[in-house]
Amino acid sequence: MEVYATCKNLFPEAEIILQDDLDSKGKGWAMREGVKKSTRKYLCFIDGDMDIHPVEIYKLMREIPEYPIVVGDRVYKASLKRRILSVGYKLLVYLLFGFSISIDTQSGIKIYRKEGLPEWETNSFAYDIEVLAKAIKQGWVIKQVPVLSHIRETKSFKAVWDTFVETVKVKKRI
């Protein structure tokens, strides 16, 4: 709830939708439900774990009038293991979808123009891969903006494996 309160304080005029996933349907499901409730022109998605402070939204907001998608490019200190996993995942996404190897698809902060935002089927955390892949097919340009992040080092083998599996599922679906 800290992210919700912080966003309310930083953006008092914003329409802030907190979409809980109490039935464990998945992050993609929760984001889709939030989009259905939104009435605004722009949609900002930010993870609730506070790895990225909501003040970073201001950096992305400067670019959204010019670009249909603005993604936070996480700047953080990480162990060698974490950096290797990150580069490996970016390489996988590049090979499967053709995204620029530099795009931080798993960044927990993104702003989209609501009009024309592609629909997605993925209910898992990999929903953003599907959204970005479909948006690129539509000709949308993605702008990245550096954002400060405090990444936790806890990535289990299961989490890494699940990420791989979900990403491949998205590729098969689209």
mmCIF file of the C-alpha atoms, coordinates in Angstrom:
data_MODEL
# 
_entry.id   MODEL 
# 
loop_
_atom_site.group_PDB 
_atom_site.id 
_atom_site.type_symbol 
_atom_site.label_atom_id 
_atom_site.label_alt_id 
_atom_site.label_comp_id 
_atom_site.label_asym_id 
_atom_site.label_entity_id 
_atom_site.label_seq_id 
_atom_site.pdbx_PDB_ins_code 
_atom_site.Cartn_x 
_atom_site.Cartn_y 
_atom_site.Cartn_z 
_atom_site.occupancy 
_atom_site.B_iso_or_equiv 
_atom_site.pdbx_formal_charge 
_atom_site.auth_seq_id 
_atom_site.auth_comp_id 
_atom_site.auth_asym_id 
_atom_site.auth_atom_id 
_atom_site.pdbx_PDB_model_num 
ATOM 1   C CA . MET A 1 1   ? 0.000   0.000   0.000   1.00 0.00 ? 1   MET A CA 1 
ATOM 2   C CA . GLU A 1 2   ? 3.011   2.287   0.315   1.00 0.00 ? 2   GLU A CA 1 
ATOM 3   C CA . VAL A 1 3   ? 3.153   2.789   -3.459  1.00 0.00 ? 3   VAL A CA 1 
ATOM 4   C CA . TYR A 1 4   ? -0.544  3.745   -3.511  1.00 0.00 ? 4   TYR A CA 1 
ATOM 5   C CA . ALA A 1 5   ? -0.171  6.354   -0.764  1.00 0.00 ? 5   ALA A CA 1 
ATOM 6   C CA . THR A 1 6   ? 2.989   7.748   -2.355  1.00 0.00 ? 6   THR A CA 1 
ATOM 7   C CA . CYS A 1 7   ? 1.291   8.058   -5.758  1.00 0.00 ? 7   CYS A CA 1 
ATOM 8   C CA . LYS A 1 8   ? -1.722  9.767   -4.166  1.00 0.00 ? 8   LYS A CA 1 
ATOM 9   C CA . ASN A 1 9   ? 0.607   12.331  -2.580  1.00 0.00 ? 9   ASN A CA 1 
ATOM 10  C CA . LEU A 1 10  ? 2.715   12.893  -5.715  1.00 0.00 ? 10  LEU A CA 1 
ATOM 11  C CA . PHE A 1 11  ? -0.183  12.949  -8.191  1.00 0.00 ? 11  PHE A CA 1 
ATOM 12  C CA . PRO A 1 12  ? -3.318  14.200  -6.379  1.00 0.00 ? 12  PRO A CA 1 
ATOM 13  C CA . GLU A 1 13  ? -5.195  14.829  -9.663  1.00 0.00 ? 13  GLU A CA 1 
ATOM 14  C CA . ALA A 1 14  ? -4.404  11.397  -11.114 1.00 0.00 ? 14  ALA A CA 1 
ATOM 15  C CA . GLU A 1 15  ? -6.847  8.551   -11.406 1.00 0.00 ? 15  GLU A CA 1 
ATOM 16  C CA . ILE A 1 16  ? -5.026  5.908   -9.360  1.00 0.00 ? 16  ILE A CA 1 
ATOM 17  C CA . ILE A 1 17  ? -6.314  2.380   -9.639  1.00 0.00 ? 17  ILE A CA 1 
ATOM 18  C CA . LEU A 1 18  ? -5.030  -0.219  -7.223  1.00 0.00 ? 18  LEU A CA 1 
ATOM 19  C CA . GLN A 1 19  ? -5.859  -3.608  -8.705  1.00 0.00 ? 19  GLN A CA 1 
ATOM 20  C CA . ASP A 1 20  ? -5.295  -6.407  -6.234  1.00 0.00 ? 20  ASP A CA 1 
ATOM 21  C CA . ASP A 1 21  ? -4.935  -9.971  -7.433  1.00 0.00 ? 21  ASP A CA 1 
ATOM 22  C CA . LEU A 1 22  ? -6.329  -11.770 -4.404  1.00 0.00 ? 22  LEU A CA 1 
ATOM 23  C CA . ASP A 1 23  ? -7.217  -14.877 -6.432  1.00 0.00 ? 23  ASP A CA 1 
ATOM 24  C CA . SER A 1 24  ? -3.711  -15.162 -7.936  1.00 0.00 ? 24  SER A CA 1 
ATOM 25  C CA . LYS A 1 25  ? -4.910  -14.759 -11.519 1.00 0.00 ? 25  LYS A CA 1 
ATOM 26  C CA . GLY A 1 26  ? -1.654  -13.051 -12.493 1.00 0.00 ? 26  GLY A CA 1 
ATOM 27  C CA . LYS A 1 27  ? -0.102  -9.654  -13.067 1.00 0.00 ? 27  LYS A CA 1 
ATOM 28  C CA . GLY A 1 28  ? -1.320  -9.523  -16.687 1.00 0.00 ? 28  GLY A CA 1 
ATOM 29  C CA . TRP A 1 29  ? -4.876  -10.151 -15.515 1.00 0.00 ? 29  TRP A CA 1 
ATOM 30  C CA . ALA A 1 30  ? -4.609  -7.429  -12.850 1.00 0.00 ? 30  ALA A CA 1 
ATOM 31  C CA . MET A 1 31  ? -3.219  -4.903  -15.335 1.00 0.00 ? 31  MET A CA 1 
ATOM 32  C CA . ARG A 1 32  ? -5.979  -5.705  -17.847 1.00 0.00 ? 32  ARG A CA 1 
ATOM 33  C CA . GLU A 1 33  ? -8.620  -5.155  -15.137 1.00 0.00 ? 33  GLU A CA 1 
ATOM 34  C CA . GLY A 1 34  ? -7.033  -1.830  -14.216 1.00 0.00 ? 34  GLY A CA 1 
ATOM 35  C CA . VAL A 1 35  ? -7.062  -0.698  -17.858 1.00 0.00 ? 35  VAL A CA 1 
ATOM 36  C CA . LYS A 1 36  ? -10.786 -1.519  -18.086 1.00 0.00 ? 36  LYS A CA 1 
ATOM 37  C CA . LYS A 1 37  ? -11.447 0.814   -15.147 1.00 0.00 ? 37  LYS A CA 1 
ATOM 38  C CA . SER A 1 38  ? -9.298  3.673   -16.413 1.00 0.00 ? 38  SER A CA 1 
ATOM 39  C CA . THR A 1 39  ? -10.856 6.752   -18.003 1.00 0.00 ? 39  THR A CA 1 
ATOM 40  C CA . ARG A 1 40  ? -7.650  8.665   -18.775 1.00 0.00 ? 40  ARG A CA 1 
ATOM 41  C CA . LYS A 1 41  ? -5.673  9.227   -21.987 1.00 0.00 ? 41  LYS A CA 1 
ATOM 42  C CA . TYR A 1 42  ? -2.415  7.823   -20.570 1.00 0.00 ? 42  TYR A CA 1 
ATOM 43  C CA . LEU A 1 43  ? -1.850  4.725   -18.477 1.00 0.00 ? 43  LEU A CA 1 
ATOM 44  C CA . CYS A 1 44  ? 1.052   4.410   -16.082 1.00 0.00 ? 44  CYS A CA 1 
ATOM 45  C CA . PHE A 1 45  ? 1.879   0.987   -14.719 1.00 0.00 ? 45  PHE A CA 1 
ATOM 46  C CA . ILE A 1 46  ? 4.182   0.767   -11.716 1.00 0.00 ? 46  ILE A CA 1 
ATOM 47  C CA . ASP A 1 47  ? 4.988   -2.254  -9.598  1.00 0.00 ? 47  ASP A CA 1 
ATOM 48  C CA . GLY A 1 48  ? 3.881   -2.087  -5.984  1.00 0.00 ? 48  GLY A CA 1 
ATOM 49  C CA . ASP A 1 49  ? 7.143   -3.315  -4.454  1.00 0.00 ? 49  ASP A CA 1 
ATOM 50  C CA . MET A 1 50  ? 8.726   0.167   -4.420  1.00 0.00 ? 50  MET A CA 1 
ATOM 51  C CA . ASP A 1 51  ? 11.848  -1.096  -6.227  1.00 0.00 ? 51  ASP A CA 1 
ATOM 52  C CA . ILE A 1 52  ? 11.195  1.959   -8.398  1.00 0.00 ? 52  ILE A CA 1 
ATOM 53  C CA . HIS A 1 53  ? 9.985   5.008   -6.476  1.00 0.00 ? 53  HIS A CA 1 
ATOM 54  C CA . PRO A 1 54  ? 6.878   6.647   -8.004  1.00 0.00 ? 54  PRO A CA 1 
ATOM 55  C CA . VAL A 1 55  ? 8.727   9.976   -8.278  1.00 0.00 ? 55  VAL A CA 1 
ATOM 56  C CA . GLU A 1 56  ? 10.414  8.384   -11.326 1.00 0.00 ? 56  GLU A CA 1 
ATOM 57  C CA . ILE A 1 57  ? 7.053   8.649   -13.147 1.00 0.00 ? 57  ILE A CA 1 
ATOM 58  C CA . TYR A 1 58  ? 7.814   12.327  -13.780 1.00 0.00 ? 58  TYR A CA 1 
ATOM 59  C CA . LYS A 1 59  ? 10.747  11.331  -16.012 1.00 0.00 ? 59  LYS A CA 1 
ATOM 60  C CA . LEU A 1 60  ? 8.485   9.172   -18.184 1.00 0.00 ? 60  LEU A CA 1 
ATOM 61  C CA . MET A 1 61  ? 5.696   11.765  -18.293 1.00 0.00 ? 61  MET A CA 1 
ATOM 62  C CA . ARG A 1 62  ? 7.993   14.232  -20.067 1.00 0.00 ? 62  ARG A CA 1 
ATOM 63  C CA . GLU A 1 63  ? 8.258   11.848  -23.040 1.00 0.00 ? 63  GLU A CA 1 
ATOM 64  C CA . ILE A 1 64  ? 4.720   10.450  -23.399 1.00 0.00 ? 64  ILE A CA 1 
ATOM 65  C CA . PRO A 1 65  ? 3.343   13.336  -25.505 1.00 0.00 ? 65  PRO A CA 1 
ATOM 66  C CA . GLU A 1 66  ? 5.902   12.428  -28.182 1.00 0.00 ? 66  GLU A CA 1 
ATOM 67  C CA . TYR A 1 67  ? 6.006   8.611   -27.849 1.00 0.00 ? 67  TYR A CA 1 
ATOM 68  C CA . PRO A 1 68  ? 3.135   6.128   -27.482 1.00 0.00 ? 68  PRO A CA 1 
ATOM 69  C CA . ILE A 1 69  ? 5.119   3.967   -25.044 1.00 0.00 ? 69  ILE A CA 1 
ATOM 70  C CA . VAL A 1 70  ? 7.691   5.083   -22.507 1.00 0.00 ? 70  VAL A CA 1 
ATOM 71  C CA . VAL A 1 71  ? 9.539   2.419   -20.532 1.00 0.00 ? 71  VAL A CA 1 
ATOM 72  C CA . GLY A 1 72  ? 11.732  2.906   -17.509 1.00 0.00 ? 72  GLY A CA 1 
ATOM 73  C CA . ASP A 1 73  ? 15.237  1.611   -18.102 1.00 0.00 ? 73  ASP A CA 1 
ATOM 74  C CA . ARG A 1 74  ? 16.373  0.506   -14.663 1.00 0.00 ? 74  ARG A CA 1 
ATOM 75  C CA . VAL A 1 75  ? 19.670  1.858   -13.406 1.00 0.00 ? 75  VAL A CA 1 
ATOM 76  C CA . TYR A 1 76  ? 20.848  -0.241  -10.471 1.00 0.00 ? 76  TYR A CA 1 
ATOM 77  C CA . LYS A 1 77  ? 23.771  -1.979  -8.871  1.00 0.00 ? 77  LYS A CA 1 
ATOM 78  C CA . ALA A 1 78  ? 23.629  -5.740  -9.122  1.00 0.00 ? 78  ALA A CA 1 
ATOM 79  C CA . SER A 1 79  ? 25.729  -8.796  -8.650  1.00 0.00 ? 79  SER A CA 1 
ATOM 80  C CA . LEU A 1 80  ? 27.464  -10.423 -11.592 1.00 0.00 ? 80  LEU A CA 1 
ATOM 81  C CA . LYS A 1 81  ? 24.864  -13.226 -11.484 1.00 0.00 ? 81  LYS A CA 1 
ATOM 82  C CA . ARG A 1 82  ? 22.000  -10.734 -11.712 1.00 0.00 ? 82  ARG A CA 1 
ATOM 83  C CA . ARG A 1 83  ? 23.661  -8.826  -14.580 1.00 0.00 ? 83  ARG A CA 1 
ATOM 84  C CA . ILE A 1 84  ? 24.221  -12.066 -16.503 1.00 0.00 ? 84  ILE A CA 1 
ATOM 85  C CA . LEU A 1 85  ? 20.572  -13.076 -16.014 1.00 0.00 ? 85  LEU A CA 1 
ATOM 86  C CA . SER A 1 86  ? 19.415  -9.645  -17.178 1.00 0.00 ? 86  SER A CA 1 
ATOM 87  C CA . VAL A 1 87  ? 21.574  -9.637  -20.319 1.00 0.00 ? 87  VAL A CA 1 
ATOM 88  C CA . GLY A 1 88  ? 20.606  -13.258 -21.018 1.00 0.00 ? 88  GLY A CA 1 
ATOM 89  C CA . TYR A 1 89  ? 16.918  -12.431 -20.798 1.00 0.00 ? 89  TYR A CA 1 
ATOM 90  C CA . LYS A 1 90  ? 17.294  -9.385  -23.051 1.00 0.00 ? 90  LYS A CA 1 
ATOM 91  C CA . LEU A 1 91  ? 19.084  -11.623 -25.561 1.00 0.00 ? 91  LEU A CA 1 
ATOM 92  C CA . LEU A 1 92  ? 16.256  -14.186 -25.380 1.00 0.00 ? 92  LEU A CA 1 
ATOM 93  C CA . VAL A 1 93  ? 13.645  -11.457 -25.998 1.00 0.00 ? 93  VAL A CA 1 
ATOM 94  C CA . TYR A 1 94  ? 15.715  -10.121 -28.894 1.00 0.00 ? 94  TYR A CA 1 
ATOM 95  C CA . LEU A 1 95  ? 15.980  -13.595 -30.469 1.00 0.00 ? 95  LEU A CA 1 
ATOM 96  C CA . LEU A 1 96  ? 12.287  -14.423 -30.006 1.00 0.00 ? 96  LEU A CA 1 
ATOM 97  C CA . PHE A 1 97  ? 10.695  -11.049 -30.767 1.00 0.00 ? 97  PHE A CA 1 
ATOM 98  C CA . GLY A 1 98  ? 13.339  -8.896  -32.464 1.00 0.00 ? 98  GLY A CA 1 
ATOM 99  C CA . PHE A 1 99  ? 13.197  -6.171  -29.797 1.00 0.00 ? 99  PHE A CA 1 
ATOM 100 C CA . SER A 1 100 ? 16.238  -4.002  -29.443 1.00 0.00 ? 100 SER A CA 1 
ATOM 101 C CA . ILE A 1 101 ? 18.575  -5.744  -27.033 1.00 0.00 ? 101 ILE A CA 1 
ATOM 102 C CA . SER A 1 102 ? 18.565  -2.599  -24.915 1.00 0.00 ? 102 SER A CA 1 
ATOM 103 C CA . ILE A 1 103 ? 14.810  -2.567  -24.120 1.00 0.00 ? 103 ILE A CA 1 
ATOM 104 C CA . ASP A 1 104 ? 14.155  -3.314  -20.451 1.00 0.00 ? 104 ASP A CA 1 
ATOM 105 C CA . THR A 1 105 ? 10.905  -5.239  -20.984 1.00 0.00 ? 105 THR A CA 1 
ATOM 106 C CA . GLN A 1 106 ? 10.690  -6.297  -17.344 1.00 0.00 ? 106 GLN A CA 1 
ATOM 107 C CA . SER A 1 107 ? 10.978  -2.806  -15.936 1.00 0.00 ? 107 SER A CA 1 
ATOM 108 C CA . GLY A 1 108 ? 8.267   -2.197  -13.368 1.00 0.00 ? 108 GLY A CA 1 
ATOM 109 C CA . ILE A 1 109 ? 7.361   1.238   -14.725 1.00 0.00 ? 109 ILE A CA 1 
ATOM 110 C CA . LYS A 1 110 ? 5.790   2.028   -18.094 1.00 0.00 ? 110 LYS A CA 1 
ATOM 111 C CA . ILE A 1 111 ? 3.454   4.649   -19.555 1.00 0.00 ? 111 ILE A CA 1 
ATOM 112 C CA . TYR A 1 112 ? 1.227   3.921   -22.553 1.00 0.00 ? 112 TYR A CA 1 
ATOM 113 C CA . ARG A 1 113 ? -1.211  5.905   -24.618 1.00 0.00 ? 113 ARG A CA 1 
ATOM 114 C CA . LYS A 1 114 ? -4.528  4.230   -23.939 1.00 0.00 ? 114 LYS A CA 1 
ATOM 115 C CA . GLU A 1 115 ? -5.836  4.808   -27.458 1.00 0.00 ? 115 GLU A CA 1 
ATOM 116 C CA . GLY A 1 116 ? -4.619  1.962   -29.619 1.00 0.00 ? 116 GLY A CA 1 
ATOM 117 C CA . LEU A 1 117 ? -3.070  0.026   -26.741 1.00 0.00 ? 117 LEU A CA 1 
ATOM 118 C CA . PRO A 1 118 ? -2.972  -3.591  -27.910 1.00 0.00 ? 118 PRO A CA 1 
ATOM 119 C CA . GLU A 1 119 ? -5.092  -6.079  -26.000 1.00 0.00 ? 119 GLU A CA 1 
ATOM 120 C CA . TRP A 1 120 ? -3.268  -9.000  -24.445 1.00 0.00 ? 120 TRP A CA 1 
ATOM 121 C CA . GLU A 1 121 ? -4.205  -12.515 -23.385 1.00 0.00 ? 121 GLU A CA 1 
ATOM 122 C CA . THR A 1 122 ? -1.283  -13.253 -21.104 1.00 0.00 ? 122 THR A CA 1 
ATOM 123 C CA . ASN A 1 123 ? -2.289  -13.301 -17.446 1.00 0.00 ? 123 ASN A CA 1 
ATOM 124 C CA . SER A 1 124 ? 1.219   -13.733 -16.084 1.00 0.00 ? 124 SER A CA 1 
ATOM 125 C CA . PHE A 1 125 ? 3.959   -11.165 -15.519 1.00 0.00 ? 125 PHE A CA 1 
ATOM 126 C CA . ALA A 1 126 ? 4.996   -11.697 -19.163 1.00 0.00 ? 126 ALA A CA 1 
ATOM 127 C CA . TYR A 1 127 ? 1.980   -9.676  -20.332 1.00 0.00 ? 127 TYR A CA 1 
ATOM 128 C CA . ASP A 1 128 ? 4.234   -6.713  -21.077 1.00 0.00 ? 128 ASP A CA 1 
ATOM 129 C CA . ILE A 1 129 ? 6.240   -8.736  -23.598 1.00 0.00 ? 129 ILE A CA 1 
ATOM 130 C CA . GLU A 1 130 ? 2.985   -9.422  -25.458 1.00 0.00 ? 130 GLU A CA 1 
ATOM 131 C CA . VAL A 1 131 ? 1.883   -5.767  -25.271 1.00 0.00 ? 131 VAL A CA 1 
ATOM 132 C CA . LEU A 1 132 ? 5.251   -4.478  -26.466 1.00 0.00 ? 132 LEU A CA 1 
ATOM 133 C CA . ALA A 1 133 ? 5.497   -7.041  -29.290 1.00 0.00 ? 133 ALA A CA 1 
ATOM 134 C CA . LYS A 1 134 ? 2.015   -6.176  -30.556 1.00 0.00 ? 134 LYS A CA 1 
ATOM 135 C CA . ALA A 1 135 ? 2.642   -2.440  -30.222 1.00 0.00 ? 135 ALA A CA 1 
ATOM 136 C CA . ILE A 1 136 ? 5.866   -2.703  -32.244 1.00 0.00 ? 136 ILE A CA 1 
ATOM 137 C CA . LYS A 1 137 ? 3.957   -4.656  -34.935 1.00 0.00 ? 137 LYS A CA 1 
ATOM 138 C CA . GLN A 1 138 ? 1.485   -1.736  -35.034 1.00 0.00 ? 138 GLN A CA 1 
ATOM 139 C CA . GLY A 1 139 ? 4.407   0.625   -35.648 1.00 0.00 ? 139 GLY A CA 1 
ATOM 140 C CA . TRP A 1 140 ? 4.569   2.133   -32.173 1.00 0.00 ? 140 TRP A CA 1 
ATOM 141 C CA . VAL A 1 141 ? 7.938   3.490   -31.097 1.00 0.00 ? 141 VAL A CA 1 
ATOM 142 C CA . ILE A 1 142 ? 9.216   2.725   -27.625 1.00 0.00 ? 142 ILE A CA 1 
ATOM 143 C CA . LYS A 1 143 ? 11.163  5.383   -25.745 1.00 0.00 ? 143 LYS A CA 1 
ATOM 144 C CA . GLN A 1 144 ? 13.334  4.354   -22.804 1.00 0.00 ? 144 GLN A CA 1 
ATOM 145 C CA . VAL A 1 145 ? 14.123  6.672   -19.930 1.00 0.00 ? 145 VAL A CA 1 
ATOM 146 C CA . PRO A 1 146 ? 16.677  5.860   -17.208 1.00 0.00 ? 146 PRO A CA 1 
ATOM 147 C CA . VAL A 1 147 ? 15.055  5.381   -13.786 1.00 0.00 ? 147 VAL A CA 1 
ATOM 148 C CA . LEU A 1 148 ? 16.686  4.659   -10.456 1.00 0.00 ? 148 LEU A CA 1 
ATOM 149 C CA . SER A 1 149 ? 15.879  1.231   -9.108  1.00 0.00 ? 149 SER A CA 1 
ATOM 150 C CA . HIS A 1 150 ? 16.692  -0.812  -6.044  1.00 0.00 ? 150 HIS A CA 1 
ATOM 151 C CA . ILE A 1 151 ? 16.603  -4.362  -7.324  1.00 0.00 ? 151 ILE A CA 1 
ATOM 152 C CA . ARG A 1 152 ? 16.544  -7.194  -4.837  1.00 0.00 ? 152 ARG A CA 1 
ATOM 153 C CA . GLU A 1 153 ? 18.963  -9.971  -5.627  1.00 0.00 ? 153 GLU A CA 1 
ATOM 154 C CA . THR A 1 154 ? 16.546  -12.787 -4.796  1.00 0.00 ? 154 THR A CA 1 
ATOM 155 C CA . LYS A 1 155 ? 15.950  -14.674 -8.029  1.00 0.00 ? 155 LYS A CA 1 
ATOM 156 C CA . SER A 1 156 ? 15.428  -18.374 -7.498  1.00 0.00 ? 156 SER A CA 1 
ATOM 157 C CA . PHE A 1 157 ? 16.010  -20.934 -10.219 1.00 0.00 ? 157 PHE A CA 1 
ATOM 158 C CA . LYS A 1 158 ? 12.236  -21.455 -10.319 1.00 0.00 ? 158 LYS A CA 1 
ATOM 159 C CA . ALA A 1 159 ? 11.640  -17.728 -10.942 1.00 0.00 ? 159 ALA A CA 1 
ATOM 160 C CA . VAL A 1 160 ? 14.206  -17.698 -13.748 1.00 0.00 ? 160 VAL A CA 1 
ATOM 161 C CA . TRP A 1 161 ? 12.713  -20.869 -15.270 1.00 0.00 ? 161 TRP A CA 1 
ATOM 162 C CA . ASP A 1 162 ? 9.156   -19.506 -15.009 1.00 0.00 ? 162 ASP A CA 1 
ATOM 163 C CA . THR A 1 163 ? 10.278  -16.321 -16.770 1.00 0.00 ? 163 THR A CA 1 
ATOM 164 C CA . PHE A 1 164 ? 11.749  -18.368 -19.622 1.00 0.00 ? 164 PHE A CA 1 
ATOM 165 C CA . VAL A 1 165 ? 8.644   -20.573 -19.940 1.00 0.00 ? 165 VAL A CA 1 
ATOM 166 C CA . GLU A 1 166 ? 6.192   -17.649 -19.865 1.00 0.00 ? 166 GLU A CA 1 
ATOM 167 C CA . THR A 1 167 ? 8.198   -15.738 -22.464 1.00 0.00 ? 167 THR A CA 1 
ATOM 168 C CA . VAL A 1 168 ? 8.193   -18.727 -24.825 1.00 0.00 ? 168 VAL A CA 1 
ATOM 169 C CA . LYS A 1 169 ? 4.423   -19.125 -24.290 1.00 0.00 ? 169 LYS A CA 1 
ATOM 170 C CA . VAL A 1 170 ? 3.888   -15.517 -25.342 1.00 0.00 ? 170 VAL A CA 1 
ATOM 171 C CA . LYS A 1 171 ? 5.948   -16.112 -28.500 1.00 0.00 ? 171 LYS A CA 1 
ATOM 172 C CA . LYS A 1 172 ? 3.841   -19.169 -29.360 1.00 0.00 ? 172 LYS A CA 1 
ATOM 173 C CA . ARG A 1 173 ? 0.607   -17.239 -28.748 1.00 0.00 ? 173 ARG A CA 1 
ATOM 174 C CA . ILE A 1 174 ? 1.468   -14.313 -30.983 1.00 0.00 ? 174 ILE A CA 1 
# 
